[in-house]
Amino acid sequence: MITETHEGKTWLLVRNDEPFIMVPAQGWRLTHVGRGIDANGRPMVALEFDDAGADRMQQLTQAQDGKPLAIIANGVIVSAPFLRSTGGFRSAVIVGNFTEQEVEDMITALRQGLAAPAWQNTGAPLPPDVNDTRTLTPGVVLEGIGADVENKAFVSCLRDLAQTAGRQYRLVLTTKEGKTLEPSYYTSLPRESGQLWEKFTFDTPRLTWKLEHFQLQSRPAGVGAVASSPREEILAYVARSPSGVIESPAGGGWATSQIAPPGRYGLSFDGQGDYLYIPDSDSLRQAAALTIELWIKPQFPPGPYKNRPGWALLGHGGYLGKGHVTTSGFGIRLHRSDDEPDRVTTEYCSATGPGINCVGVSERLTNNWMHVSRTFHRDSYRPAPGHPLVIGRFVLPTEEPFQGQIGEIRLWAGDGGRYSGIPLTGMEPGLVACWTFEEGRGPIARDISPHANHARLGSSIEADPADPTWVELQQDTRPASDNVPSESSSGTTQTQPNPAMSDVTASSPILRPAAEELSGRVVDPNGRPVAGAQVGLCTDKLGIVVEGGVLEPWRRSDAQKGRSWRQTPRGGSGSKASRRRASS
């Protein structure tokens, strides 16, 4: 009988044969051990396995699902969790009511007990203010050192895959204080002629006077990940956390808003550095033209505004070099002028490498929501593949942080916005991403499109000072605004009356318990969407009537089939309600 004491409990070894064990001698490897956050915001240990390890974990879980498992490193029990299958076996997490120190102790023990080959320094240290390309080692060429729109330092390289076959590379950063930082994120993209573009991002600003040097390192390939990618980190969090919202009728998606923009919930930015982070993805990268729509309500400090920077609304890309930098991507910023205190200018900027070209659109500043819309054509700016899109920051760290509220954000492939006056289902043609903020809480804002471009609040999944605040937009929960923002790819933020809704009450729609709320939209007999109309679940006998802007349950006779709604204009006493077919 073999026993071991762990956390005051004595554990008895019950089985020590396959498939009830996993030991490195079986030929598998633990490729990554790191810290994470579980769905309840508690620290946890995140593990990743190679292919052989994933197969072993699947066998072990099938044999021991729901039973305790002792994790042993260097002959000591590190943890004794209960196995719980979630259907994926390449990664695993150890969750519980751990303190930060307990998680760090487990990570250290696991790394020491199941250590991959150590990284070895390759070549000479690299000064932090390098402003040119150079060969770091045969097959690895420095592209540049810079900062992306999140204002975090990064190093990018081009690697010849044939010359560097069998090796894995990374750069680490040493500060003036003598602290060595490993890359927090790793991004790679294939390039032509057998090259791989690699980006190593560090969790620190690019302040050259605080940085000592960068150092290239290498180790045998196939023993683990260099670092997590930001997109994979967000997708992993979403996969293991409950949605907390109703799924869309199409299935697999997040609840769509029942209300036209700005919607029921939004995010408030404090003007001190709050931002929303969207990692790069194929869907964001491949569009030849990208149209961005935002519903914003900015807040500005009192003047004077002369010689004062603007306010950053959006940025994609970053810059390389020092002094005369090379910029890439595009951005949107806001400006105020002392000469026109009642107006605001929205500037749409394209980075061209040596500089930034901006076009400004001025409008009268009111207390209403602004609809910002602009199409950025890829041939008009220097592309920035591998760099994030950040709401609340600019291409260069020259503008003040955005202050105010954002109610909804939409991204489209191609020219011009669509469906500006109505809520989206997430399945509209050309939709690249849409953040309705309908979840109203949490560290992630879900993208309702199939592309899963989920956005992270602040600088990490954990709560931090850069997190915007979730807010309920009480005054804007009507079916559709009496002023529908006009659509234009030239960057207009003007509003215009909506005659289709001028006779409908602006009171908040009430969905009675008899009808279950689902997403969808009403279309007229010609198939055109009806601005701002609401829908609900309908069965053979239960439908919805829209009376004066209020949704009421409507029971149809057994002889009636099909799905229909009616909408009664306000003040239309005695008039027949028009019937409209609905899709849900």
C-alpha positions as CSV (number, residue, x, y, z in Angstrom):
1,M,0.0,0.0,0.0
2,I,1.4,3.4,-1.1
3,T,0.1,6.6,0.6
4,E,1.1,10.2,0.5
5,T,0.0,13.3,2.5
6,H,-1.2,16.4,0.7
7,E,-3.0,19.4,2.3
8,G,-3.6,17.5,5.5
9,K,-5.2,14.5,3.8
10,T,-3.8,11.1,3.3
11,W,-4.1,9.8,-0.3
12,L,-4.0,6.1,-1.2
13,L,-2.6,5.0,-4.6
14,V,-5.4,2.9,-6.1
15,R,-4.2,2.2,-9.6
16,N,-0.7,2.5,-11.1
17,D,-1.3,1.0,-14.6
18,E,-2.6,2.2,-17.9
19,P,-5.0,3.8,-18.7
20,F,-5.0,5.2,-15.2
21,I,-1.6,6.9,-15.3
22,M,0.2,9.5,-17.3
23,V,4.0,9.6,-17.1
24,P,6.5,11.3,-19.4
25,A,8.1,7.9,-20.1
26,Q,5.1,7.2,-22.2
27,G,6.4,9.7,-24.8
28,W,4.2,12.7,-24.2
29,R,5.1,16.2,-23.2
30,L,3.6,19.0,-21.2
31,T,4.1,21.9,-23.6
32,H,2.9,24.8,-21.4
33,V,2.4,25.5,-17.8
34,G,1.0,28.9,-16.9
35,R,-1.4,31.0,-14.9
36,G,-4.9,31.7,-15.9
37,I,-8.3,32.9,-14.5
38,D,-11.3,30.7,-14.2
39,A,-14.9,31.6,-14.9
40,N,-15.3,32.9,-11.4
41,G,-12.3,35.2,-11.6
42,R,-10.1,33.0,-9.4
43,P,-6.4,32.2,-10.3
44,M,-5.9,28.8,-11.8
45,V,-3.1,26.7,-13.4
46,A,-3.4,26.2,-17.2
47,L,-1.7,23.1,-18.9
48,E,-1.2,22.3,-22.5
49,F,-0.2,18.9,-24.0
50,D,1.4,17.8,-27.2
51,D,-0.5,15.4,-29.5
52,A,0.6,12.3,-27.6
53,G,-0.3,14.0,-24.3
54,A,-3.7,14.9,-25.6
55,D,-4.3,11.2,-26.5
56,R,-3.2,10.1,-23.0
57,M,-5.3,12.7,-21.3
58,Q,-8.4,11.5,-23.3
59,Q,-7.8,7.9,-22.2
60,L,-7.2,8.9,-18.6
61,T,-10.3,11.1,-18.4
62,Q,-12.5,8.5,-19.9
63,A,-11.2,6.0,-17.3
64,Q,-11.3,8.4,-14.3
65,D,-14.0,11.0,-15.1
66,G,-15.3,12.4,-11.8
67,K,-12.6,10.8,-9.7
68,P,-9.5,12.3,-8.0
69,L,-6.2,12.3,-9.7
70,A,-2.8,13.0,-8.0
71,I,-0.5,15.2,-10.0
72,I,3.1,14.4,-8.9
73,A,6.3,16.3,-9.7
74,N,9.7,15.3,-8.3
75,G,8.0,12.7,-6.2
76,V,5.7,15.2,-4.4
77,I,1.9,15.6,-4.9
78,V,1.4,19.1,-6.4
79,S,-2.4,18.8,-6.5
80,A,-5.1,16.2,-6.3
81,P,-8.1,17.5,-8.3
82,F,-11.1,15.7,-9.5
83,L,-11.2,15.0,-13.2
84,R,-13.9,16.7,-15.2
85,S,-14.2,16.2,-19.0
86,T,-15.2,19.2,-21.2
87,G,-14.7,17.4,-24.5
88,G,-11.2,18.8,-25.2
89,F,-8.0,17.1,-24.2
90,R,-5.1,19.1,-25.6
91,S,-5.4,21.6,-22.7
92,A,-6.4,21.2,-19.0
93,V,-6.9,23.5,-16.1
94,I,-6.5,23.0,-12.3
95,V,-9.2,25.1,-10.6
96,G,-10.1,25.6,-6.9
97,N,-10.0,28.2,-4.2
98,F,-6.3,28.8,-4.6
99,T,-4.3,31.8,-3.4
100,E,-2.0,33.5,-5.9
101,Q,1.0,32.0,-4.1
102,E,-0.5,28.5,-4.2
103,V,-0.9,28.8,-8.0
104,E,2.6,30.1,-8.4
105,D,4.0,27.2,-6.3
106,M,2.1,24.7,-8.4
107,I,3.4,26.2,-11.7
108,T,7.0,26.2,-10.4
109,A,6.8,22.6,-9.3
110,L,5.2,21.4,-12.5
111,R,7.7,23.3,-14.6
112,Q,10.6,21.8,-12.7
113,G,9.2,18.3,-12.7
114,L,8.2,18.3,-16.3
115,A,10.6,20.8,-17.7
116,A,11.1,21.3,-21.5
117,P,14.6,21.9,-22.8
118,A,15.9,25.3,-21.6
119,W,16.1,28.3,-23.8
120,Q,19.7,29.2,-24.8
121,N,20.9,32.7,-25.7
122,T,21.8,33.1,-29.4
123,G,23.9,36.0,-30.6
124,A,24.6,39.3,-28.9
125,P,22.1,41.4,-26.9
126,L,20.1,43.9,-28.9
127,P,19.8,47.6,-27.8
128,P,16.2,48.7,-27.1
129,D,16.5,51.7,-29.5
130,V,17.6,49.8,-32.6
131,N,16.1,51.5,-35.6
132,D,17.2,49.3,-38.5
133,T,16.9,45.7,-39.8
134,R,19.7,43.3,-39.1
135,T,20.5,39.6,-39.0
136,L,20.3,38.2,-35.5
137,T,21.4,34.7,-36.3
138,P,21.5,32.8,-39.6
139,G,17.9,32.6,-40.8
140,V,16.4,35.2,-38.4
141,V,16.2,38.9,-39.4
142,L,15.0,41.7,-37.1
143,E,12.2,43.6,-38.7
144,G,11.9,46.2,-35.9
145,I,11.2,47.2,-32.4
146,G,8.1,49.2,-31.6
147,A,4.8,49.5,-29.9
148,D,1.3,48.5,-31.0
149,V,-1.9,50.5,-30.4
150,E,-2.1,48.9,-27.0
151,N,1.1,50.8,-26.2
152,K,3.0,47.5,-25.4
153,A,6.5,47.0,-26.6
154,F,7.1,44.3,-29.2
155,V,9.8,42.9,-31.4
156,S,9.1,41.5,-34.9
157,C,11.3,39.2,-36.9
158,L,11.3,37.4,-40.2
159,R,12.5,33.8,-40.0
160,D,13.6,31.5,-42.9
161,L,11.9,28.2,-42.1
162,A,14.4,26.1,-44.1
163,Q,17.5,27.6,-42.4
164,T,16.0,27.4,-38.9
165,A,14.3,23.9,-39.3
166,G,14.2,22.0,-36.0
167,R,14.6,25.1,-33.8
168,Q,12.3,27.4,-32.0
169,Y,13.1,31.1,-31.4
170,R,12.0,33.9,-29.1
171,L,13.2,37.2,-27.7
172,V,13.3,38.2,-24.0
173,L,13.5,41.7,-22.6
174,T,15.8,42.8,-19.7
175,T,14.9,46.1,-17.9
176,K,17.3,48.6,-16.3
177,E,16.3,47.1,-13.0
178,G,17.7,43.8,-14.1
179,K,14.4,42.0,-14.5
180,T,14.0,39.7,-17.5
181,L,10.6,39.6,-19.1
182,E,9.4,36.7,-21.3
183,P,7.0,37.6,-24.1
184,S,3.4,37.7,-22.9
185,Y,2.0,37.1,-26.4
186,Y,3.3,35.4,-29.5
187,T,1.9,36.0,-33.0
188,S,3.0,34.4,-36.2
189,L,2.0,34.7,-39.8
190,P,3.3,32.9,-42.9
191,R,5.0,35.0,-45.5
192,E,6.2,34.4,-49.0
193,S,9.3,32.4,-50.0
194,G,9.2,30.1,-47.0
195,Q,9.4,32.8,-44.3
196,L,7.5,33.2,-41.0
197,W,6.7,36.6,-39.5
198,E,6.9,36.5,-35.7
199,K,5.9,39.1,-33.2
200,F,6.9,38.9,-29.5
201,T,4.8,41.3,-27.3
202,F,5.8,42.3,-23.8
203,D,3.6,43.4,-20.9
204,T,5.4,46.8,-20.6
205,P,5.3,50.1,-22.5
206,R,8.2,50.9,-24.9
207,L,10.1,53.3,-22.7
208,T,13.7,52.9,-24.0
209,W,15.2,54.6,-21.0
210,K,13.8,51.9,-18.8
211,L,14.9,49.0,-21.0
212,E,18.4,47.5,-21.1
213,H,18.4,45.1,-24.0
214,F,16.6,42.3,-25.9
215,Q,18.1,38.9,-26.3
216,L,17.4,36.2,-28.9
217,Q,17.0,32.7,-27.6
218,S,16.4,29.3,-29.2
219,R,15.6,25.7,-28.2
220,P,14.6,22.5,-30.1
221,A,11.3,22.8,-31.9
222,G,8.1,20.9,-30.8
223,V,8.6,21.1,-27.0
224,G,6.0,23.8,-26.3
225,A,4.6,27.1,-27.2
226,V,6.6,30.3,-27.2
227,A,3.8,32.1,-25.5
228,S,0.0,32.2,-25.8
229,S,-1.6,34.2,-28.6
230,P,-4.1,36.9,-27.5
231,R,-6.9,35.4,-29.7
232,E,-6.3,31.9,-28.3
233,E,-6.4,33.2,-24.8
234,I,-9.7,35.0,-25.3
235,L,-11.3,32.0,-27.1
236,A,-10.1,29.7,-24.3
237,Y,-11.7,31.9,-21.7
238,V,-15.0,32.1,-23.6
239,A,-15.0,28.3,-24.1
240,R,-14.7,27.5,-20.4
241,S,-17.0,30.3,-19.1
242,P,-20.8,30.3,-19.1
243,S,-22.4,32.6,-21.5
244,G,-24.9,34.1,-19.1
245,V,-27.1,35.1,-22.0
246,I,-29.6,33.5,-24.3
247,E,-28.2,32.0,-27.4
248,S,-29.3,33.2,-30.8
249,P,-31.9,31.3,-32.7
250,A,-29.2,30.2,-35.3
251,G,-27.5,28.4,-32.5
252,G,-23.9,28.6,-31.3
253,G,-23.9,32.4,-31.0
254,W,-24.4,34.9,-28.3
255,A,-27.7,36.8,-27.6
256,T,-28.3,39.6,-30.1
257,S,-29.7,42.9,-29.0
258,Q,-33.5,43.3,-29.4
259,I,-32.9,47.1,-29.6
260,A,-31.4,49.2,-32.3
261,P,-28.1,50.9,-31.5
262,P,-26.9,52.2,-29.1
263,G,-28.9,49.4,-27.4
264,R,-29.6,48.4,-23.9
265,Y,-26.1,48.1,-22.5
266,G,-22.8,49.7,-23.3
267,L,-19.3,50.5,-22.0
268,S,-18.2,53.7,-20.2
269,F,-14.5,54.9,-20.7
270,D,-13.1,57.0,-17.9
271,G,-10.6,59.0,-20.0
272,Q,-7.7,57.7,-17.9
273,G,-6.7,54.8,-20.2
274,D,-9.7,52.5,-20.5
275,Y,-9.7,50.5,-23.7
276,L,-11.2,47.5,-25.5
277,Y,-8.8,45.0,-27.2
278,I,-9.6,42.9,-30.3
279,P,-6.9,40.5,-31.5
280,D,-6.0,40.2,-35.1
281,S,-7.8,37.5,-37.1
282,D,-8.2,36.2,-40.6
283,S,-11.6,37.9,-41.0
284,L,-10.2,41.3,-39.9
285,R,-7.1,40.9,-41.9
286,Q,-8.4,39.7,-45.3
287,A,-11.1,42.3,-46.0
288,A,-9.9,44.6,-48.9
289,A,-12.0,47.4,-47.3
290,L,-13.3,47.5,-43.7
291,T,-16.2,49.7,-42.7
292,I,-16.4,50.6,-39.0
293,E,-19.5,51.9,-37.3
294,L,-19.6,53.1,-33.7
295,W,-22.4,54.6,-31.6
296,I,-20.7,56.9,-29.1
297,K,-21.5,59.6,-26.6
298,P,-18.2,61.4,-25.9
299,Q,-17.5,63.5,-22.9
300,F,-14.9,66.3,-23.1
301,P,-13.1,68.2,-20.3
302,P,-13.5,72.0,-20.3
303,G,-11.3,74.1,-22.6
304,P,-9.1,75.7,-23.6
305,Y,-8.3,73.2,-26.4
306,K,-5.5,75.1,-28.1
307,N,-2.2,73.2,-28.4
308,R,-3.9,70.2,-26.8
309,P,-4.0,66.7,-28.3
310,G,-7.2,65.1,-29.5
311,W,-9.0,62.1,-28.0
312,A,-8.3,58.6,-29.3
313,L,-11.4,56.7,-30.4
314,L,-9.9,53.8,-32.3
315,G,-6.6,52.5,-33.5
316,H,-5.3,49.5,-35.5
317,G,-1.6,48.9,-36.1
318,G,1.4,50.4,-34.4
319,Y,4.8,51.8,-35.1
320,L,8.4,50.7,-35.5
321,G,11.6,52.5,-34.8
322,K,12.5,55.5,-32.8
323,G,12.5,59.2,-33.8
324,H,11.3,59.0,-37.5
325,V,9.1,56.0,-36.9
326,T,7.3,53.8,-39.5
327,T,3.6,53.7,-38.9
328,S,1.0,51.1,-40.1
329,G,-2.8,50.8,-39.8
330,F,-5.5,53.3,-39.3
331,G,-7.2,55.3,-36.5
332,I,-10.1,57.6,-35.5
333,R,-9.7,60.5,-33.2
334,L,-11.8,63.4,-31.9
335,H,-10.9,67.1,-31.7
336,R,-12.4,70.3,-30.2
337,S,-11.6,73.9,-31.1
338,D,-11.8,77.0,-28.9
339,D,-13.1,78.9,-32.0
340,E,-16.1,76.6,-32.4
341,P,-17.0,75.4,-28.8
342,D,-20.3,73.9,-29.9
343,R,-18.7,71.6,-32.5
344,V,-16.6,68.4,-32.6
345,T,-14.4,67.1,-35.4
346,T,-14.0,63.4,-36.1
347,E,-10.7,62.7,-37.9
348,Y,-10.2,59.5,-39.9
349,C,-6.5,58.7,-40.2
350,S,-4.6,56.3,-42.4
351,A,-1.0,55.4,-41.6
352,T,1.2,55.4,-44.7
353,G,4.6,54.4,-43.3
354,P,6.5,57.7,-42.9
355,G,3.4,59.6,-41.8
356,I,-0.4,59.7,-41.2
357,N,-3.0,61.2,-43.5
358,C,-6.2,62.5,-41.8
359,V,-9.6,63.7,-43.1
360,G,-11.8,65.6,-40.6
361,V,-15.6,65.8,-40.5
362,S,-17.1,68.5,-38.2
363,E,-20.6,68.5,-36.7
364,R,-22.5,70.2,-34.0
365,L,-22.0,68.7,-30.6
366,T,-25.2,67.7,-28.8
367,N,-26.2,65.4,-25.9
368,N,-27.4,62.8,-28.4
369,W,-25.6,59.7,-29.6
370,M,-23.1,60.1,-32.4
371,H,-23.0,57.5,-35.2
372,V,-19.4,57.3,-36.5
373,S,-19.0,55.5,-39.8
374,R,-15.9,55.1,-42.0
375,T,-14.6,52.8,-44.7
376,F,-10.8,52.2,-44.6
377,H,-9.5,50.7,-47.9
378,R,-6.4,48.6,-47.6
379,D,-4.7,50.3,-50.5
380,S,-5.0,53.7,-48.7
381,Y,-3.0,52.7,-45.6
382,R,0.0,50.6,-44.7
383,P,-1.4,47.2,-43.7
384,A,-0.8,46.0,-40.2
385,P,-1.3,42.2,-40.1
386,G,-0.7,40.7,-36.7
387,H,-1.5,43.9,-34.8
388,P,-4.7,44.4,-32.7
389,L,-7.6,46.7,-33.1
390,V,-8.1,48.8,-30.0
391,I,-11.0,50.9,-29.0
392,G,-10.0,53.9,-26.9
393,R,-6.4,54.2,-28.3
394,F,-4.8,55.7,-31.4
395,V,-2.1,54.5,-33.9
396,L,0.5,56.6,-32.1
397,P,0.4,57.4,-28.3
398,T,-0.1,61.1,-29.1
399,E,-3.8,61.5,-28.2
400,E,-5.6,61.5,-24.9
401,P,-7.7,58.5,-24.0
402,F,-11.4,58.4,-25.0
403,Q,-13.9,59.5,-22.4
404,G,-17.6,58.7,-22.7
405,Q,-19.9,55.8,-23.6
406,I,-19.9,53.4,-26.5
407,G,-23.2,51.6,-27.2
408,E,-22.4,49.3,-30.1
409,I,-19.6,48.6,-32.6
410,R,-20.0,47.0,-36.0
411,L,-17.4,46.0,-38.6
412,W,-18.3,45.2,-42.2
413,A,-16.3,43.8,-45.2
414,G,-16.7,46.3,-48.0
415,D,-18.0,49.8,-48.4
416,G,-20.7,51.4,-46.3
417,G,-22.6,50.4,-43.2
418,R,-25.8,48.4,-43.3
419,Y,-29.0,48.1,-41.2
420,S,-28.1,51.2,-39.2
421,G,-31.5,51.7,-37.7
422,I,-32.2,48.1,-36.6
423,P,-30.6,45.4,-34.4
424,L,-28.5,42.7,-36.0
425,T,-28.9,38.9,-35.8
426,G,-25.2,38.3,-36.4
427,M,-25.8,36.5,-39.6
428,E,-26.0,39.5,-42.0
429,P,-23.9,39.2,-45.2
430,G,-20.6,41.0,-45.0
431,L,-20.6,41.3,-41.2
432,V,-17.1,40.8,-39.8
433,A,-17.9,41.6,-36.2
434,C,-20.5,43.1,-34.0
435,W,-20.3,43.9,-30.3
436,T,-23.7,44.8,-28.8
437,F,-22.5,44.6,-25.2
438,E,-25.8,42.8,-24.4
439,E,-24.1,40.5,-21.8
440,G,-23.7,43.6,-19.6
441,R,-20.9,42.2,-17.5
442,G,-17.6,40.2,-17.5
443,P,-14.1,40.7,-18.9
444,I,-15.1,39.8,-22.5
445,A,-17.4,41.5,-24.9
446,R,-18.8,38.8,-27.2
447,D,-18.8,39.2,-31.0
448,I,-22.3,38.0,-32.3
449,S,-20.9,37.2,-35.8
450,P,-19.7,33.7,-36.7
451,H,-16.1,35.0,-36.8
452,A,-15.8,35.0,-33.0
453,N,-13.8,38.3,-32.8
454,H,-14.4,38.6,-29.1
455,A,-13.0,41.7,-27.4
456,R,-11.2,41.9,-24.1
457,L,-11.7,44.7,-21.6
458,G,-8.5,46.3,-20.6
459,S,-4.9,44.9,-20.6
460,S,-5.8,41.4,-19.4
461,I,-8.7,39.0,-18.7
462,E,-8.2,39.8,-15.1
463,A,-9.7,43.0,-13.7
464,D,-7.3,45.9,-14.1
465,P,-7.5,49.8,-14.1
466,A,-7.8,49.8,-18.0
467,D,-11.2,48.0,-17.9
468,P,-14.1,50.1,-19.2
469,T,-17.2,50.0,-17.0
470,W,-20.4,48.2,-18.0
471,V,-23.4,50.6,-18.0
472,E,-27.1,50.2,-18.7
473,L,-28.3,52.8,-21.2
474,Q,-31.7,53.4,-19.6
475,Q,-32.7,56.2,-21.8
476,D,-31.9,54.4,-25.1
477,T,-33.9,51.2,-24.8
478,R,-36.6,52.1,-27.3
479,P,-37.1,49.9,-30.4
480,A,-35.4,52.4,-32.7
481,S,-34.2,56.0,-32.5
482,D,-36.4,58.8,-33.8
483,N,-33.2,60.0,-35.3
484,V,-31.5,57.2,-37.4
485,P,-27.9,57.9,-38.2
486,S,-27.2,58.3,-41.9
487,E,-25.0,55.8,-43.6
488,S,-21.9,57.0,-45.4
489,S,-18.4,55.7,-46.1
490,S,-17.0,59.2,-46.1
491,G,-17.1,59.4,-42.3
492,T,-20.3,61.4,-41.6
493,T,-21.7,61.4,-38.1
494,Q,-24.8,63.3,-39.0
495,T,-28.3,62.2,-38.1
496,Q,-31.6,62.4,-40.0
497,P,-35.3,62.0,-39.1
498,N,-36.7,58.5,-39.5
499,P,-40.2,58.9,-41.1
500,A,-40.9,55.2,-40.8
501,M,-40.8,55.4,-37.0
502,S,-42.2,58.9,-36.6
503,D,-45.6,57.7,-35.6
504,V,-44.5,55.0,-33.2
505,T,-44.2,55.7,-29.5
506,A,-40.7,56.0,-28.2
507,S,-41.5,54.3,-24.9
508,S,-39.4,51.2,-24.0
509,P,-40.8,48.0,-25.5
510,I,-42.3,45.6,-23.0
511,L,-42.1,41.9,-23.7
512,R,-44.8,40.1,-21.8
513,P,-44.0,36.8,-20.1
514,A,-46.3,34.9,-22.4
515,A,-43.8,35.4,-25.2
516,E,-40.2,34.3,-25.0
517,E,-37.8,37.0,-26.3
518,L,-35.6,35.9,-29.1
519,S,-33.6,37.8,-31.7
520,G,-34.8,38.4,-35.2
521,R,-36.3,41.3,-37.2
522,V,-39.4,42.2,-39.0
523,V,-39.5,42.6,-42.8
524,D,-42.1,44.2,-45.0
525,P,-43.9,42.2,-47.8
526,N,-40.9,43.1,-50.2
527,G,-38.4,41.6,-47.8
528,R,-37.0,44.9,-46.6
529,P,-36.2,45.2,-42.8
530,V,-38.6,47.4,-40.9
531,A,-36.5,49.8,-38.8
532,G,-36.5,49.0,-35.1
533,A,-39.3,46.4,-35.1
534,Q,-39.1,43.8,-32.3
535,V,-40.0,40.1,-32.5
536,G,-40.7,37.3,-30.1
537,L,-41.2,33.6,-30.2
538,C,-44.2,32.5,-32.1
539,T,-45.8,29.1,-32.2
540,D,-48.8,27.7,-34.0
541,K,-51.0,29.6,-31.6
542,L,-48.9,32.3,-30.1
543,G,-47.7,35.4,-31.8
544,I,-46.9,39.1,-31.0
545,V,-48.8,42.2,-31.6
546,V,-47.0,45.6,-31.5
547,E,-49.4,48.1,-30.1
548,G,-48.1,51.6,-29.8
549,G,-44.5,50.4,-29.4
550,V,-45.5,47.8,-26.7
551,L,-45.1,44.1,-27.5
552,E,-48.2,42.1,-26.5
553,P,-48.9,38.4,-26.7
554,W,-51.5,37.5,-29.4
555,R,-53.2,34.2,-29.7
556,R,-54.3,33.1,-33.1
557,S,-57.0,30.6,-33.9
558,D,-56.1,27.0,-34.7
559,A,-57.0,27.6,-38.3
560,Q,-54.4,30.4,-38.7
561,K,-51.0,29.3,-39.8
562,G,-47.8,31.1,-40.6
563,R,-46.1,33.9,-38.7
564,S,-47.2,37.5,-38.7
565,W,-47.1,40.6,-36.6
566,R,-49.0,43.8,-36.8
567,Q,-47.8,47.3,-35.9
568,T,-50.3,50.0,-34.9
569,P,-49.2,53.6,-35.3
570,R,-49.6,55.9,-32.3
571,G,-52.8,57.9,-32.5
572,G,-54.2,55.7,-35.3
573,S,-57.6,55.2,-33.7
574,G,-59.9,53.1,-35.9
575,S,-57.2,52.4,-38.5
576,K,-56.4,48.9,-39.6
577,A,-53.0,47.7,-38.5
578,S,-50.7,46.6,-41.3
579,R,-49.5,43.0,-41.2
580,R,-45.9,42.2,-41.7
581,R,-44.2,38.9,-42.0
582,A,-41.4,38.3,-39.5
583,S,-38.3,36.1,-39.6
584,S,-36.9,34.8,-36.3
